[in-house]
Every structure is written in structure tokens, then in C-alpha cells.
């Protein structure tokens, strides 16, 4: 038996739509695999009742098929489905690492990104790597058609998860079909600033680079209380706030020592809007780990 802990992730980070991602210190999925003649899947934990156990409909089934590695796979969900925290990516990344180890396939973490992305396609319809890349490699990742670049970063963050659901398909459906030249220039500048900030582990630069005039406003409209929660986080010590992935989680980069205040303010403000929420006080963390 191989057991792997695979972290939650936040993708896009505002200015890096479909490209940027970070691994989070928590929450995480735990994936256990054992050799078998055919793949079977058991799912327990947070939101498990909404996750199909049919290998043809589950992210890890696609991963097992891609690696030609049939197994009995048990997933203990710590990352809620439809949370904007890379729930399906965590399971796919965990299964990819575990099955690669179990069957001795010898693939590198970078090579496993495309394998895990095939699992993502089962849920989202497209093989995006912006969540599976950080789930596998850890730190801050830049995923493009030419490959994945990663860098370790020590940046404090809060991920606030309200008890509402936003599907990835719905969140993609509201995206604008075009952007102005000014919006493009602004986004490129912000993304560049964010990247330098991650390389320096500088939360001020990272927060400054998270602003996005194109994608985030469209997705924020799907999240009850978003503007007020964002304002509350910025008032209490966040340097930047944006939608995490497709939402509904809201991702805040924080000044050091301010995570508790930011988390409390975000949860309280959601409550004022009639929405229950929980906040993870965490940091940019490591990728999937064999336990």
C-alpha cells in the first residue's frame, strides 16, 4: 500500500488566469492505493457523497488508466468539491504520485503533471494544469503549453471557503470573450509583479500583482458578499485578495502576523451576508508527499 498526502491549491491568483497556481499548507486529501486486477474507488470525507466512485467518472480513474496501473484506490477528502481549492486536482495528483510509486513507473513530478491533468479533464472537460502542477510540485507554479516552472515561496495566506457552490463549468461560462489593450497591459504588468513577489517571498509584491480587470470581476459576481469580504480582508492585513480558482473560495495573501485577523474578518463578513464560511490560515506549501 502507498499513501500520499496531496494539498489543496489555489489557481489563477487573479492576474494569472489558467497559468498560475500555488500549493496550500492545508487542507489536503489523503490517497491510498493497492495493486488490483481492475480499478475500484472508495471515497470518504468532506463532500464525498457528491463524488462518483465509478472509475470512468472520477479523476483518479483516468489517472490509473493513463499510467496503466489498476488499483484499489481510497480517497479521504479533506478538500471540499466545488470549493475553488483544487479538490479534483488534489485527488488526481495524489493518485498519480501513489500509482507511479506503486508500479515503479519512474516518471518525474513534471511528467506526472500531464497525467494528472487527464484526471482534471474528467471533471472540468479540459486538461488544465494550473491546479495539478502545484499539487504535484509545491510552491508557486507557472503552467504553459511548453511546460511547468515552479519556485518555492514563503508567503502567508488565508483561504476562506463559504458554504455555497460554484461549478467550474459555470464559472467558465461567465468569462468575457475579449479584453481591451489597456486591460491586457495591466494584467501582464500585475502578473509580472506577482511572479517577482513569489520569487522573493514578498507578500506586498504578491498582493499588488493579484489585481485582474478581466476574469475576476466576472467570477466575483457569482459569490455572495465578495466585495465586502475582500474589503474586510484588505482592512485587516491582506495585501491582495481574489477569487480562488473558479470560486467560491476567496484567497488572500497576508502580511506576516495578520492571518488570524484577516481570517476572522472574512468569516464574520460572510456571516453578515447570511453565508456560513470557514477560513484556513495557511501558507504556500509543498506538493504531494508519500507518507
C-alpha positions in Angstrom: 0.0 0.0 0.0 1.2 3.5 -0.8 -0.3 6.5 0.9 0.1 10.1 -0.4 -1.0 13.4 1.1 -2.0 15.8 -1.7 -2.6 19.5 -0.9 -5.3 21.9 -1.8 -4.3 24.5 -4.3 -5.3 28.0 -5.5 -5.2 28.7 -9.2 -5.2 31.9 -11.2 -4.2 34.2 -8.3 -6.1 36.9 -10.1 -3.7 38.0 -12.9 -2.5 34.5 -13.9 -5.7 33.0 -15.3 -5.2 29.3 -16.3 -1.4 29.7 -15.7 -0.6 30.5 -12.1 -1.1 28.2 -9.1 0.1 27.7 -5.5 0.0 24.7 -3.2 -1.5 25.4 0.2 -0.3 24.0 3.5 -3.8 22.8 4.2 -6.4 21.4 3.7 -5.4 18.2 1.8 -6.6 14.8 0.5 -5.1 11.5 1.5 -5.0 8.9 -1.2 -4.2 5.2 -0.6 -3.6 2.7 -3.4 -3.1 -1.1 -3.5 -2.5 -3.2 -6.6 -5.6 -4.8 -8.1 -6.7 -6.5 -11.3 -9.0 -3.7 -12.0 -9.5 -0.2 -10.6 -12.0 0.4 -7.9 -12.5 3.6 -5.9 -13.8 4.4 -2.4 -14.3 8.0 -1.3 -14.8 9.2 2.2 -14.5 12.6 3.9 -15.7 16.1 3.1 -18.3 16.2 0.4 -17.7 12.5 -0.5 -21.4 11.9 -1.2 -21.1 14.2 -4.3 -18.1 12.3 -5.8 -18.7 9.4 -8.1 -16.9 6.2 -7.4 -17.2 4.9 -11.0 -13.6 5.0 -12.4 -14.9 6.4 -15.7 -16.3 9.4 -13.9 -13.7 10.0 -11.2 -10.4 11.9 -11.7 -8.3 9.1 -10.2 -9.8 6.5 -12.6 -8.4 8.5 -15.5 -5.0 8.7 -13.8 -4.9 4.9 -13.2 -5.8 4.3 -16.9 -3.2 6.8 -18.2 -0.5 5.0 -16.1 -1.8 1.5 -16.9 -1.9 1.0 -13.1 -5.1 -0.7 -12.0 -5.6 -0.4 -8.2 -8.0 -0.2 -5.3 -7.9 3.5 -4.6 -9.2 5.0 -1.4 -9.6 8.8 -1.2 -10.1 10.6 2.1 -11.3 14.0 1.1 -10.0 17.0 3.0 -10.6 19.4 0.2 -14.3 20.0 -0.5 -15.6 19.5 -4.0 -16.6 22.7 -5.8 -14.6 24.8 -3.4 -12.2 26.6 -5.8 -9.4 24.9 -3.9 -8.4 22.3 -6.4 -10.4 19.4 -5.0 -10.2 17.2 -8.1 -6.6 18.2 -8.7 -5.6 17.0 -5.2 -7.1 13.6 -5.7 -5.6 13.3 -9.2 -2.1 14.4 -8.1 -2.2 12.1 -5.1 -3.2 9.2 -7.2 -0.6 10.0 -9.9 2.2 10.0 -7.3 1.0 6.9 -5.5 0.5 4.8 -8.6 3.8 5.9 -10.1 5.4 4.7 -6.9 3.4 1.5 -6.6 4.1 0.4 -10.1 7.6 1.8 -10.4 6.8 3.8 -13.5 9.7 6.1 -12.8 8.1 9.3 -14.0 9.2 12.7 -12.7 6.8 15.0 -11.0 6.9 17.3 -14.1 6.0 14.3 -16.3 3.1 13.4 -13.9 1.6 16.9 -14.5 0.1 15.8 -17.8 -1.1 12.5 -16.4 -2.9 14.2 -13.5 -4.3 16.8 -15.9 -6.1 14.0 -17.7 -7.9 13.3 -14.5 -8.9 17.0 -14.3 -10.5 16.7 -17.7 -13.0 14.3 -16.3 -14.4 17.0 -14.1 -13.9 20.2 -16.0 -14.0 19.0 -19.6 -10.4 20.3 -20.3 -7.0 19.1 -19.2 -5.8 22.2 -17.3 -2.6 22.0 -15.3 -2.9 25.2 -13.1 -4.1 23.2 -10.1 -2.4 19.8 -10.6 1.0 21.5 -11.2 1.3 23.0 -7.7 -0.4 19.9 -6.2 2.5 17.9 -7.6 5.4 20.3 -7.4 4.5 22.5 -4.5 5.2 26.2 -4.2 4.2 28.7 -6.9 3.9 27.3 -10.4 3.6 28.7 -13.9 2.0 26.2 -16.2 2.0 26.8 -20.0 1.8 24.7 -23.1 5.6 24.5 -23.2 5.9 23.1 -19.6 5.8 24.0 -15.9 8.1 26.2 -13.9 8.0 26.2 -10.1 9.6 28.1 -7.3 9.4 27.7 -3.5 7.9 30.6 -1.7 7.2 31.5 1.9 4.0 33.6 1.7 1.3 33.7 4.4 -2.3 33.2 3.0 -5.9 32.7 4.1 -8.3 30.7 2.0 -11.9 31.4 3.0 -14.5 28.9 1.9 -18.2 29.9 2.1 -20.9 27.3 2.2 -22.0 27.9 -1.4 -21.1 26.1 -4.6 -19.8 27.4 -7.9 -19.1 24.8 -10.5 -16.0 25.1 -12.7 -18.2 24.9 -15.8 -20.5 27.7 -14.6 -17.5 29.9 -13.7 -16.1 29.4 -17.2 -19.4 30.2 -18.7 -19.3 33.8 -17.4 -15.9 34.7 -18.8 -15.7 37.6 -21.2 -14.7 36.7 -24.7 -12.3 39.6 -25.2 -10.2 42.2 -23.4 -9.1 45.7 -24.2 -5.5 46.6 -24.9 -5.4 48.5 -21.6 -6.7 45.5 -19.7 -4.1 43.3 -21.4 -1.2 45.6 -20.4 -2.5 45.9 -16.9 -2.8 42.1 -16.5 0.7 41.5 -17.9 2.2 44.1 -15.5 0.4 42.6 -12.5 1.3 39.0 -13.3 4.9 40.0 -13.7 4.8 41.8 -10.3 3.2 38.8 -8.7 5.9 36.5 -10.1 8.7 38.6 -8.8 7.0 38.7 -5.4 6.8 34.9 -5.2 10.4 34.6 -6.1 11.3 37.0 -3.3 8.6 35.6 -0.8 7.4 39.2 -0.6 3.6 39.3 0.3 3.4 43.0 -0.5 4.5 42.5 -4.1 2.4 39.3 -4.5 -0.7 41.2 -3.3 0.0 44.1 -5.5 0.2 41.8 -8.5 -3.0 40.0 -7.9 -5.3 42.6 -9.4 -7.1 41.5 -12.6 -9.6 43.6 -14.5 -10.9 40.8 -16.8 -11.7 37.4 -15.2 -12.0 38.2 -11.5 -14.9 40.7 -11.8 -17.0 38.2 -13.8 -16.4 35.4 -11.3 -16.7 37.5 -8.2 -20.3 38.3 -9.2 -21.1 34.6 -8.6 -20.0 34.8 -4.9 -22.4 36.3 -2.4 -20.7 39.1 -0.4 -17.5 39.0 -2.3 -16.8 42.8 -2.4 -17.5 43.2 1.3 -15.3 40.2 2.2 -12.5 41.5 0.0 -12.7 44.9 1.6 -12.7 43.4 5.1 -9.6 41.3 4.4 -7.7 44.3 3.0 -8.6 46.4 6.0 -7.2 43.8 8.5 -3.9 43.0 6.9 -4.3 41.4 3.5 -2.1 42.7 0.7 -4.2 41.2 -2.1 -7.5 39.3 -2.4 -9.0 37.4 -5.3 -11.3 34.5 -6.3 -9.5 31.2 -5.7 -9.8 29.2 -9.0 -13.4 29.1 -10.1 -14.6 30.0 -6.6 -16.4 30.3 -4.3 -13.3 30.3 -2.0 -11.6 33.7 -1.6 -7.8 33.8 -1.5 -6.0 36.4 0.5 -2.2 37.0 0.7 -1.4 38.4 4.1 1.2 40.5 5.9 3.1 38.4 8.3 1.4 38.1 11.7 -2.0 39.1 10.2 -3.6 35.8 9.1 -5.8 35.4 12.2 -7.3 38.9 11.9 -7.8 38.5 8.2 -9.4 35.1 8.6 -11.8 36.3 11.3 -12.8 39.4 9.3 -13.6 37.3 6.2 -15.7 34.8 8.1 -17.5 37.5 10.0 -18.3 39.4 6.8 -19.6 36.4 5.1 -21.8 35.8 8.2 -23.2 39.3 7.9 -24.3 38.4 4.3 -26.1 35.3 5.6 -23.4 32.9 4.5 -21.6 30.4 6.7 -17.9 30.1 6.0 -14.6 28.7 7.3 -11.1 30.0 6.8 -7.8 28.2 6.5 -4.9 30.1 7.9 -2.1 28.6 6.0 0.8 29.3 3.7 2.3 28.4 0.3 3.2 24.8 0.9 4.8 21.7 -0.5 3.4 19.3 -3.1 2.1 15.8 -2.8 4.0 13.8 -0.2 4.4 10.0 0.1 3.6 9.2 3.8 
